[in-house]
């Protein structure tokens, strides 16, 4: 940190980073805790400071295999190097593809592979695999031509299709606008599915999460089954934002302006005209609510007071689920379009609150609201859990998430400059060049080579057919340029995509589709498809059976769709007993060990202190009587 301080003398932001990091490390030591990501650094330090410890592990691991070597970072490489240093000629076998090194932001840079090659240069045997068992030759030729533009690589051998697959040129679609590009995409996919292609054999790869969201919305509007795995931020969903604003007002209070806005939320179903009259007649809107004669507003006021009271007498998870249900938010979502998406985002938010509550049992609503506000202020994501609306669906994801996957048909969209290649550096905090050990021009070159490798990975996800598309104008009319990587593909391997002329000639159809809400409701085939996906490996428990016999819709919402609900004493007790007896049957525990396991598992359940004490007492009594 001293070195960073010296280099950052003229940069207040970097200097602040150095100071925060020092304080962070000091706080970790004081609380006797550690950062999970730093554990590997502890091992390196231990091996370096204690040669005998290193020697013990070197004797244990005489042969080592490192897979996906291009994805390893510097610290992981140091571990491998230390373990291998005990042998004159180490038995070290690494498998990797330098062309697929796309995780520099996680420390997995190409330089790690090149450094490995240099370190073992005298005794390294390099085996180059050129056979590709996935893609047809045209795709491989195009991808090889693009990646050959990179200056830094281990090999230059082109890939050869190991199977005799039918070849087809890459289809390139140039559309007039971004909206037209999306319309072409949905139309083209519809035709592909109608021709007999299974939806799950089709993937749309995007450069950013926001692009993946746009594609998901477009395919949903076109009634195409779709699976989004882009990792969207749930805190940008308008309904989630409204829910958080309501929670914040109830939990922390607020001014009349905040209350006035909240009262207009659709899910509250309050009379808009009466609200306006109330705001006009009273300088203090909250005091005006206390004396209103309107039944709906009076009930809303009573509900606000009730939530403020229960907030101090319930666990945060219990209070959260109560507000979600009693405010009308849950009912509104269940009967709305995009119901599954909203429920999925609600579950993501609820799980985040659960994790915070488990980590800090005494956490307050204010603490949770401050945490969410912190995420918002620093543009940090609360990543949405994957959602699949049908068991057989078109896959939409970012190129990074597609690594390791394969599809018969792959669409790469928004293939424009500064989106794929020449991406502007939007970092708000730039480390000194001495730390990065590179000049500004070198940084741009390195960044573009990383982008080209990502493009290469995206191209080689396709087995049979690859489609590239880009728009000539943005939604605001700004001119857009195609990605430079398109120009690096030999012209002989490119043909114009089908359907462009027809799409450009149908502006009214695009407008109609844009105004059509996606048919994702509980009454469509999407819901049946979604349930089918859940039920594929589903095993009904006694609890679920009882729920179904009580009310099939309760079973659907609670057990299949998993609408968030707080853990009751009975549920928490049952889970802890189940887990305890399961472990006992597998490990043959003594009674003392059994009771310890039960107490530990019960502590993980989100229960109030009173419920926890009652469940612990009853559980120990029951287990003593049951267990021999």
Secondary structure, 3 states (H helix, E strand, C coil): CHHHHHHCCCCHHHHHHHHHHHHHHHHHHHHCCCCHHHHHHHHHHHHHHCHHHHHHHHHHCCEEEECCHHHCCHHHHHHHHHHHCCCCCCEEEECCCHHHCCEHHHCECHHHHHHHHHHCCCCCCCCCCCEECCCCHHHHHHHHHHHCCCCCCCCCCCCEECCCCCCCCEEEEEECCHHHHHHHHHHHHHHHHHCCCCHHHEEEEECCHHHHHHHHHHHHHCCCCEEECCCCEHHHCHHHHHHHHHHHHHHHCCCHHHHHHHCCCHHHCCCHHHHHHHHHHCCCHHHHHHCCCCHHHHHHHHHHHHHHHHCCCCCHHHHHHHHHHHCCHHHHHHCCCCHHHHHHHHHHHHHHHHHHHHHCCCCCHHHHHHHHHHHHHCCCCCECCCEECCCCCEEEEEHHHHCCCCEEEEEECCCECCCCCCCCCCCCCCCCHHHHCCCHHHHHHHHHHHHHHHHHHHHCCEEEEEEEEEECECCCCCECCECHHHHCCCHHHEEECCCHHHHHCCHHHHHHHHCCCCCCCCCCHHHHHHHHHHHCCCCCCHHHHHHHHHCHHHHHHHHHCCCCCCCCHHHHHHHHHHHHHHHHHHHCCCHHHHHHHHHHHHHHCCCCHHHHHHHHHHHHHHHHHHCC
